[in-house]
Amino acid sequence: MKAIIRVVAAFAVTALGVTTLSLLSPAQGATTHAAATRAGQAARAHVGTTLGRARCHVPRCYGAISVSPDQAYGWYNDARTRSSAVRKAQRHCKAESNYPGYCRKLGSIGNGCMAVAIKTDSNGWITKWASGFARTLAKAKRHAKHNNGGGRIRAALCTTRRY
């Protein structure tokens, strides 16, 4: 029953045009669309975006993603300034990582979508990464994978305003 409620709630959030975000965890092995959708739903709940109301205002909304070599990540979406989004993404990454001093900003976006593709070694450490940016999440993911020469998507987000 909880899963049905989460799906309905996530659909309602998406239908209202509120922030879209998906995060893929290596522990979850999120390689299917269904797993990515579940991860995105959990991530949206984590951010606490209010229904129907963005935290950012006209004309810009900013988002950022930070990742550490041990695959811990932090992100922030719909900030009023780019520096605020980056600072908060870094803070979240440092809180999640076993190596907080190694968190790096992998990208930031204003009024659009971004994704980060990674490649890892046999121990799970990130060896290569690239960001992709576009107006749609699907295109941002494609650009990130292309820029990285393959790999998998580690994190992706879209700001509420995308134009």
Secondary structure by P-SEA (a helix, b strand, c coil): caaaaaaaaaaaaaaaccbbbbbbbcccccccaaaaaaaaaaaaaaaccccccccccccccccccccccccccccccccccaaaaaaaaaaaaaaacccccccccccccccbbbbbbbccccccccccbbbbbcccaaaaaaaaaaaacbbbbcccccccccc
